[in-house]
Amino acid sequence: MTPRNEAVTFTAGAEAEPGLPAAGSVGPVLEVDGVTKIYHSQPPVTALRGVSFAVRPGELAAIVGPSGSGKTTLLHLMGTLDRPSSGVVRLAGIDVAALDDREVAQLRAARIGFVFQQFFLAEHETVLDNVADGLLYAGIRLAERRRQALDALDLVGLAARSGARPTQLSGGQRQRVAIARALAGQPDIVLADEPTGNLDQATGQSILGLLEALHGRGVTIMIITHDQGIAARLPRRIEMLDGRVVADSAQPRPEQP
């Protein structure tokens, strides 16, 4: 176990799960290449239109846009919760389309950490077990899950509250627990969907500060937000509108059709 109060450097990239191809050791953590998503309702809805970008290890970036811009659909595709209508999503060099549903679930459990606006903590469980439960589908034994969970709680400054219940914590502390759960398996990338949305301004700023500190320790983080102020604070901003990337601060501004 990492000693408490010792500086921790985050090292992403667990060994490949049985049945999964090995991830590439270099190159982007996430690639979205020419991705479209069409929902075949009546009439059909095109939610994404040729979206392309890549995320390198250690990046901290925002995907920002108004409601209806396609950012939530993009989150689902990046998180392997849905599949594109066309184009390619690669995670740690692995083409998600080449995997069956079981393999996709294994890939998601091993390589992606999720943080949501609503926390999604089990109130009857301790903070430690809430974080450890994030490793249930990674095939890790209970003792090791709890060890990794305690290390993750240490990263977010809550190791001392590991025995508390979520109802005994403030909103900001609960979001820190959710962040620890996302970090516990040392994923290749953390996807944070409106992580400050349920918090007051001061607490939200504290959570953003924590994410920036984690980025400084090597964690790759994508924040999905409608808030231009949050996006402006981050090193990279990918702006969405009408299902397209209209600006990416890591690239020259694309020509408008």
Buried (B, 14 or more C-beta within 10 A) or exposed (E): EBEEEEEBEBEBBBEBBEEBBEBEEEEBBBBBBEBBBBEEEEEEEBBBBEBBBBBBBBBBBBBBBEEEBBBBBBBBBBBBEBBBBEBBBBBBBBEBEEBEEEBBBBBBBBBBBBBBBEBEBEEEBBBBBBBBBBBEBBEBEEEEBBBBBBBBBBBBEBBEBBEBBBEEBEBBBBBBBBBBBBBBBBBBBBBBBBBBBBBEEEBBBBBBEBBBEBBEBBBBBBBBBBBBEBBEBBEBBBBBBBBBBBBBBBEEEEEEE
